[in-house]
Amino acid sequence: QIVAVADSGLDEDHGDFGTRVVGNFDVIGDGSTADKHSGHGTHVACTVLGDGSKGGYAGVAPDAELYFQAMENDNTGNFQSPSLNYLLNTAYNSGARIHTNSWGSSSSSDWGVYTSSSEDVDDRTRYYDQYYSGREGLVVLFAAGNDGPDSDTIGSPATAKNPITVGNSQNRYQGAPNSIMDGSSRGPVDDGRIKPDILAPGGYVRSCRAQEATDIAGSTWSNSWYLEYTGTSMATPNAAGTAALIREYITEVAQRPEPQGALVKALMILGARDVGNRDIPNMDEGWGRIDLKGTLAPNNGRGIWVDDRSILSSTGNSKSYTFDITTPNQPFKAVVAWSDERGSRFSNTQLVNNLNLLITTPSGVEYKGNEFSQGRSIQGGSYDTLNNVEVVLVDSAEVGLWTVKVTDAGHSGSKAQPFAIAVSGVGVNDLRPDPSPIITSFNTDIAIPQVGDDVLVEMEVANLGNVEAENVEVIFQEEGITLDIDTFNLGPGGSKVLFWNWQPQTAGGRTLSFIVDPDDSIDEINEDNNRMDILVNV
């Protein structure tokens, strides 16, 4: 993985980067990429991917490669931010799929505000998550800031919707890891959205010391090669390194396509742990402290399941997934996240495409996304209309078929909305296909056909499972008489639109049937969703 870091400067020959710096660029035009003042950029970059060769303080992803963008003016020690479009585009075009930023507006007038910079971040993250246009996804992270513990102290561009906004938990000494550092900026942002998204270790982090740095008075410990800093600036690269490992797992271990940034965000939230009292989501910690093991290898036999190859294109569209929970009294958690279209700094609310998450248990109990009390999902309540992350967490799941449904509840944007969903529970990683007809997909080119008309019938079959369904046979019948058969393969989460020619010979109500896997030759997650019967008036 190539991780882009935009920060002060870089001590490239420190030793802990080896030969893994693939780019080191001055992006403000002062002619230097050095880290002459606090050594902030070197510390941040090393936290992501340093190998610890100078003394043992390795970063989170020590095999990753670094693309660095130097933003500090050596003459003044001040950060200067170039165009965010420029920063993100050049990093992506150079191969980086993770971009981490331990900086933001220092002005209190920007606290909680959705600014033009926020718009730019949302625009680029949305653009690069459009997998259907051949793009490979971009995970963008921003530090929440260090103006806590008061509420509404998160600065722009961390107020944007799509990036992972990172707060600060304690990394070492008494209270670690389940304490929120007082200085960590708090939400909400001005339109009421939940920020930060997660916490990462940022209190007393030991990482590389830039050898040319002349102002390290803010450190709380140091030796020749390393020093200790505290802040969301330190938390964010820890989260970025975690994102790199998650992304590597997705592509190299699970061998899935290049993931949306929204999927990495959803997985990070999937494994997050509540800090202190059970009270997620809240404006201090968001969805909790990151836990890589909880994300990729949850305990007690729970597995993970993901989909980031689905889109919803208009209001009312939905997609459902079925999971056969095999062991009772274990947690069941689902997270849906999407890189929403850019909002407007002139609007009071920023959500453009509103997706809803709804979980239905085997006994028919429904849980809406983000309807929580005491850190767990509760029944009833209202659908969330502000956030582009929705979560359901049930502490003790019953055995049987659970349904996870994502609905486009309000499509105000101009393009189809891709989304990412991540689920954990006992049985959700059941490696079986589940081809099923989609009832809402049925259509005819003649609304009320007459006897003898040539009618084109349209319907869709989707694979709700997590492995490829091979040799899927679909039979088209009228009143129990087979008219046509089609056979095809269908990838996990994939769908196929089928067209059938029909010439009705009899007037009145006629039942058209579509039967998937009629011989039960496919071992499916759910064997009870293979038939669709539609009554058509002729």
C-alpha positions in Angstrom: 0.0 0.0 0.0 1.1 3.6 -0.7 0.1 6.1 2.0 0.1 9.8 1.2 1.0 12.1 4.1 0.4 15.9 3.8 2.3 17.6 6.6 5.1 19.9 7.6 8.2 18.2 6.1 10.1 15.0 6.1 13.5 13.8 7.4 13.7 11.3 4.6 17.0 9.8 5.6 16.1 9.3 9.2 16.5 5.6 8.8 13.1 4.3 9.7 11.8 4.8 6.1 14.4 2.7 4.4 13.9 2.9 0.6 10.1 3.1 0.9 9.7 6.9 0.2 8.2 6.9 -3.4 7.7 10.6 -3.5 8.6 13.7 -1.4 7.4 16.9 -2.8 7.3 20.6 -1.9 3.6 21.6 -2.5 3.7 25.2 -1.4 6.7 26.5 -3.4 9.2 27.4 -0.7 11.8 25.1 -2.3 12.2 22.7 0.6 10.7 19.5 2.0 12.8 19.6 5.2 11.3 19.3 8.6 13.2 22.1 10.4 10.8 23.2 13.1 8.9 20.7 15.4 9.5 17.6 13.3 5.7 17.2 13.1 5.6 15.6 9.6 8.4 13.1 10.3 6.7 12.0 13.5 3.4 11.6 11.7 4.8 9.7 8.7 6.8 7.4 11.0 3.7 6.6 13.0 2.0 5.4 9.9 4.8 3.3 8.5 8.2 3.7 10.2 10.0 0.3 10.6 11.6 1.1 14.0 15.1 0.3 12.8 16.7 3.2 14.8 15.4 2.0 18.1 12.2 -0.1 18.1 9.4 2.5 17.8 7.8 1.1 14.6 4.7 2.4 13.0 1.5 0.6 12.3 2.2 -0.5 8.7 6.0 -0.8 8.5 6.0 -2.3 5.0 3.9 0.4 3.4 5.4 3.0 1.0 5.3 6.8 1.6 4.2 9.6 -0.7 4.9 12.8 1.1 3.6 16.4 0.5 5.5 19.1 2.4 3.3 22.0 3.5 5.4 23.9 6.0 7.2 27.2 5.1 10.7 26.8 6.4 11.1 30.5 6.8 8.1 31.0 9.2 7.3 27.5 10.5 3.7 28.0 9.3 1.6 25.5 7.5 0.3 26.6 4.1 -2.5 24.6 2.5 -2.5 24.3 -1.3 -5.7 23.3 -3.1 -7.1 20.2 -1.6 -8.1 19.0 -5.1 -4.4 19.3 -5.9 -3.3 17.4 -2.9 -5.7 14.5 -3.3 -5.5 14.3 -7.1 -1.7 14.2 -7.3 -1.5 11.6 -4.5 -4.1 9.4 -6.1 -2.5 9.7 -9.5 0.8 8.7 -7.9 -0.7 5.4 -6.6 -1.7 6.4 -3.1 -5.0 5.0 -2.0 -4.8 6.4 1.6 -4.3 10.1 2.3 -3.8 11.3 5.9 -3.9 14.8 7.2 -2.9 15.9 10.7 -3.8 19.5 10.2 -6.8 21.8 9.8 -8.1 25.3 10.3 -6.8 27.0 13.5 -9.7 29.5 13.5 -12.5 29.1 16.0 -14.8 30.6 13.5 -14.4 27.4 11.5 -15.4 25.0 14.3 -18.2 22.8 13.2 -18.5 24.7 9.9 -18.9 23.0 6.5 -16.5 25.2 4.5 -15.3 25.2 0.9 -12.5 22.9 2.0 -15.0 20.5 3.4 -16.8 20.6 0.0 -13.5 19.8 -1.8 -12.8 16.8 0.4 -16.3 15.4 -0.1 -16.1 16.0 -3.8 -12.8 14.1 -4.3 -13.7 11.2 -2.0 -17.0 10.8 -3.7 -15.2 10.9 -7.1 -12.7 8.3 -6.3 -15.2 5.9 -4.7 -17.1 5.6 -8.0 -15.9 2.1 -8.6 -18.3 1.7 -11.6 -16.2 4.3 -13.5 -13.0 2.3 -12.9 -11.7 4.2 -9.9 -10.0 2.4 -7.0 -11.3 4.3 -3.9 -9.5 6.7 -1.7 -9.4 6.7 2.1 -9.0 10.2 3.4 -8.4 11.0 7.1 -8.4 14.3 9.0 -7.4 15.1 12.6 -10.4 16.4 14.6 -8.2 19.0 16.3 -7.0 19.7 19.8 -9.5 22.3 21.1 -11.5 20.0 23.5 -13.0 19.1 25.8 -15.7 21.6 24.8 -18.3 20.6 22.3 -18.4 21.9 18.7 -14.7 22.4 18.4 -13.8 20.3 15.3 -12.2 22.4 12.6 -12.5 22.3 8.9 -11.8 20.2 6.7 -12.5 17.5 9.4 -16.1 18.7 9.3 -16.6 17.1 5.9 -18.9 14.0 5.6 -16.8 11.4 3.8 -13.3 11.4 5.4 -12.6 9.6 8.6 -12.4 12.2 11.3 -10.1 11.0 14.1 -10.3 11.9 17.8 -7.6 11.1 20.4 -7.4 8.3 22.9 -4.6 7.7 25.4 -1.8 5.6 24.0 0.4 5.0 27.1 0.6 5.5 30.9 -2.3 5.2 33.3 -5.6 5.4 31.6 -4.5 3.8 28.3 -6.2 2.7 26.1 -9.7 3.5 27.2 -9.5 7.2 28.0 -10.3 10.1 25.7 -7.6 12.8 25.9 -9.1 16.1 27.2 -7.7 18.1 24.3 -9.4 16.0 21.7 -11.9 18.2 19.8 -15.5 17.3 20.1 -18.5 17.3 17.9 -21.2 17.8 16.8 -20.6 19.7 13.6 -23.0 22.5 12.9 -25.7 20.5 11.1 -25.8 17.9 13.9 -23.7 15.2 12.3 -21.7 12.7 14.4 -18.0 13.7 14.5 -15.4 12.5 15.2 -16.0 9.1 13.5 -13.6 7.2 15.6 -10.8 7.5 18.2 -7.2 6.3 17.7 -4.2 6.3 20.1 -2.8 9.8 20.1 -1.8 10.5 23.7 2.0 10.1 24.3 2.9 8.6 21.0 6.6 7.8 20.4 7.7 8.1 16.8 10.6 9.4 14.7 12.5 12.6 15.6 13.5 14.7 12.6 17.2 15.3 13.0 17.0 18.9 11.6 14.1 19.9 13.9 15.0 22.8 16.2 11.8 23.3 18.2 10.8 20.1 20.0 9.8 21.8 23.3 6.3 20.3 23.0 7.6 16.8 23.4 7.2 14.9 26.7 10.0 12.4 26.1 12.9 12.1 23.6 16.1 10.4 22.7 18.4 10.8 19.7 16.0 9.2 17.2 12.5 9.4 18.7 10.3 11.7 20.7 6.9 11.7 22.2 4.0 14.0 21.1 0.3 14.1 22.0 -2.6 15.2 19.9 -5.1 14.2 17.3 -2.2 14.7 14.9 -0.7 11.6 16.4 -4.0 9.7 16.5 -4.7 10.2 12.8 -1.6 8.5 11.4 -2.3 5.6 13.8 -5.7 5.3 12.1 -4.1 5.7 8.7 -1.8 2.9 9.3 -4.7 0.8 10.4 -6.6 1.8 7.2 -3.6 0.5 5.2 -3.7 -2.8 6.9 -7.4 -3.1 6.4 -7.1 -2.2 2.7 -4.2 -4.7 2.3 -6.3 -7.4 3.9 -9.2 -6.7 1.6 -7.2 -6.9 -1.6 -4.5 -9.5 -0.8 -6.1 -11.9 1.7 -9.8 -11.6 0.8 -8.8 -11.0 -2.8 -11.6 -8.5 -3.3 -11.5 -5.7 -5.8 -9.9 -2.4 -4.9 -12.2 -1.1 -2.1 -14.1 2.1 -1.8 -12.8 4.4 0.9 -16.3 4.1 2.4 -15.7 0.3 2.9 -12.5 0.9 4.9 -14.4 3.5 7.0 -17.3 1.0 7.6 -14.9 -1.7 8.6 -13.0 0.6 11.0 -16.3 1.4 12.7 -17.4 -2.2 12.6 -14.5 -3.2 14.9 -14.5 0.0 17.1 -14.9 -0.4 20.9 -16.9 1.9 23.1 -14.7 3.8 25.5 -15.7 4.2 29.1 -19.5 3.9 29.7 -21.5 2.3 27.0 -22.8 5.4 25.2 -21.9 5.2 21.5 -22.5 7.0 19.3 -21.6 10.3 20.9 -19.8 13.5 20.1 -16.6 12.7 22.1 -15.6 9.4 20.5 -18.0 8.9 17.6 -18.3 5.2 17.2 -15.5 4.3 19.6 -11.8 3.4 19.6 -10.4 1.5 16.7 -9.6 -2.2 17.2 -8.0 -3.9 14.2 -8.7 -7.4 15.6 -12.3 -6.5 16.1 -12.5 -5.4 12.5 -10.8 -8.3 10.8 -10.9 -11.2 13.3 -13.7 -10.7 15.9 -13.9 -13.1 18.8 -16.3 -16.0 19.7 -16.5 -17.4 16.2 -18.0 -14.2 14.6 -17.1 -13.6 11.0 -17.2 -10.5 8.8 -19.0 -9.9 5.5 -18.7 -6.9 3.2 -20.2 -5.5 0.0 -19.0 -2.4 -1.8 -20.1 -3.2 -5.3 -23.7 -2.0 -5.1 -25.4 1.2 -6.0 -28.8 2.9 -5.4 -29.9 5.2 -8.2 -33.2 6.7 -7.1 -35.5 7.3 -4.2 -37.2 4.1 -3.1 -34.6 1.7 -4.4 -33.3 -0.8 -1.9 -31.0 -3.8 -1.6 -31.4 -6.6 1.0 -29.0 -9.2 2.4 -29.8 -12.3 4.4 -27.6 -13.8 7.1 -28.2 -17.2 8.8 -27.1 -16.7 12.4 -26.1 -20.1 13.7 -25.2 -19.4 17.4 -27.4 -17.5 19.9 -26.4 -14.8 22.3 -23.5 -13.3 20.3 -23.3 -9.8 19.0 -24.6 -8.9 15.5 -23.4 -5.6 14.0 -23.9 -3.9 10.7 -22.4 -0.7 9.3 -23.3 1.1 6.1 -21.3 4.0 4.9 -21.3 6.0 1.6 -19.2 8.7 0.1 -22.0 11.3 -0.4 -22.0 14.0 -3.0 -20.5 17.3 -1.9 -22.8 19.4 0.2 -23.0 23.2 0.2 -21.5 25.7 2.7 -24.6 27.7 2.1 -26.9 24.9 3.3 -28.0 24.2 6.8 -27.7 20.4 6.3 -25.1 18.6 4.2 -26.5 15.1 3.4 -27.4 14.9 -0.3 -28.3 11.2 -0.8 -30.0 9.8 2.3 -29.7 6.0 2.7 -31.4 4.1 5.5 -30.3 1.0 7.3 -32.9 -1.4 8.6 -32.2 -4.8 10.3 -35.0 -7.3 10.8 -34.5 -10.2 13.2 -35.9 -13.8 12.6 -38.8 -13.0 15.0 -39.6 -9.8 13.1 -38.1 -7.2 15.4 -36.8 -4.1 13.5 -33.8 -1.9 14.3 -33.2 1.3 12.5 -29.7 2.6 11.8 -28.2 5.0 14.5 -31.2 4.5 16.9 -29.2 3.8 20.0 -29.5 3.9 23.8 -26.8 3.0 26.2 -24.5 1.9 23.4 -26.8 -0.6 21.7 -29.6 -0.5 19.2 -33.2 -0.1 20.3 -36.5 -0.6 18.6 -38.7 2.2 17.3 -37.4 5.7 16.8 -36.8 7.5 13.5 -34.6 7.1 10.5 -31.4 9.2 10.5 -31.5 12.0 8.0 -28.2 13.7 8.8 -25.3 11.2 8.7 -23.8 9.2 5.9 -22.8 6.4 8.3 -25.5 4.2 9.9 -24.9 1.4 12.4 -27.0 -1.3 14.1 -25.6 -3.2 17.1 -27.5 -6.0 18.8 -25.8 -7.5 21.8 -27.5 -10.9 21.8 -28.6 -12.2 18.4 -31.2 -14.9 18.1 -30.6 -17.9 15.8 -32.2 -17.7 12.3 -32.3 -15.5 9.2 -31.5 -11.9 9.7 -32.2 -9.4 7.0 -30.1 -6.3 6.4 -31.8 -3.7 4.1 -30.3 -0.5 2.7 -32.9 1.9 1.2 -32.4 5.0 -0.8 -34.8 7.2 1.2 -34.1 10.5 -0.6 -31.9 10.8 -3.7 -31.1 14.5 -4.2 -27.9 14.0 -6.1 -27.3 13.8 -9.8 -25.6 10.4 -9.9 -26.1 6.8 -8.7 -24.9 6.4 -5.1 -22.5 3.6 -4.3 -22.4 2.4 -0.7 -20.4 0.0 1.4 -21.7 -2.4 4.0 -19.9 -4.4 6.6 -21.5 -7.0 8.9 -20.2 -9.1 11.8 -21.8 -12.0 13.6 -21.7 -15.8 13.9 -22.6 -17.1 10.5 -22.3 -14.0 8.5 -19.1 -15.2 6.8 -21.0 -18.4 5.7 -19.2 -18.9 2.4 -22.3 -19.8 0.3 -24.1 -18.1 -2.6 -27.7 -17.0 -2.4 -29.2 -16.2 -5.9 -32.7 -14.8 -5.6 -35.2 -13.0 -7.8 -35.8 -9.3 -6.9 -39.5 -8.8 -6.7 -39.4 -5.0 -7.3 -37.5 -5.5 -10.6 -40.4 -7.0 -12.6 -41.5 -4.9 -15.5 -43.2 -5.3 -18.9 -43.0 -3.1 -21.9 -46.8 -3.2 -22.3 -48.6 -2.3 -19.1 -51.8 -4.3 -19.9 -51.0 -6.7 -22.8 -53.6 -8.1 -25.1 -53.9 -11.6 -26.4 -51.3 -12.1 -29.1 -49.1 -9.1 -28.2 -45.3 -9.6 -28.2 -44.4 -8.6 -24.7 -40.9 -8.0 -23.3 -40.7 -9.1 -19.7 -37.9 -7.8 -17.5 -36.7 -9.0 -14.1 -33.5 -9.2 -12.1 -31.7 -11.9 -10.1 -29.2 -11.0 -7.4 -26.7 -13.0 -5.5 -27.2 -12.1 -1.9 -24.4 -14.4 -0.7 -20.7 -13.9 -0.5 -19.2 -16.3 -3.0 -19.9 -16.8 -6.7 -23.0 -18.6 -7.7 -22.1 -20.9 -10.6 -24.5 -22.2 -13.3 -27.5 -20.4 -11.9 -30.6 -21.7 -13.7 -33.7 -19.5 -14.0 -37.0 -20.9 -15.4 -39.7 -18.6 -16.8 -43.2 -20.0 -16.6 -46.8 -19.0 -17.3 -49.4 -20.8 -15.2 -46.9 -23.5 -14.4 -45.9 -24.1 -18.1 -42.2 -23.5 -18.8 -41.6 -21.0 -21.6 -37.9 -20.4 -21.4 -34.7 -21.1 -19.4 -31.5 -19.1 -18.8 -28.2 -20.1 -17.1 -25.4 -17.9 -16.0 -22.8 -17.3 -13.3 -23.3 -14.5 -10.7 -20.6 -13.0 -8.5 -21.0 -12.2 -4.8 -23.3 -9.2 -4.4 -23.8 -9.1 -8.2 -27.0 -9.0 -10.1 -28.2 -9.7 -13.6 -31.1 -8.3 -15.5 -33.0 -10.9 -17.6 -35.3 -10.3 -20.5 -38.0 -12.8 -21.6 -40.2 -12.8 -24.7 -43.9 -13.6 -23.9 -46.9 -13.8 -26.1 -50.1 -14.3 -24.0 -52.7 -16.6 -25.6 -55.4 -16.3 -23.0 -57.2 -13.3 -21.5 -57.7 -12.7 -17.8 -55.3 -12.9 -14.9 -52.1 -14.9 -15.8 -49.5 -15.9 -13.3 -45.9 -15.5 -14.4 -43.3 -17.4 -12.4 -39.6 -17.1 -12.2 -37.9 -19.9 -10.4 -34.2 -19.8 -9.5 -32.3 -23.0 -9.0 -35.4 -25.2 -9.6 -33.5 -28.5 -9.0 -31.8 -27.2 -5.7 -28.4 -27.9 -7.2 -26.9 -24.9 -5.5 -26.2 -25.0 -1.7 -27.6 -21.6 -0.7 -27.7 -19.6 2.5 -31.5 -19.2 2.1 -33.5 -21.8 0.2 -36.8 -20.0 0.6 -36.2 -17.0 -1.6 -35.9 -18.7 -5.0 -39.4 -18.1 -6.5 -41.2 -15.0 -7.7 -44.9 -15.1 -8.9 -46.4 -12.1 -10.6 -50.1 -11.8 -11.6 -50.5 -10.0 -14.9 -53.9 -8.9 -16.4 -54.3 -9.7 -20.0 
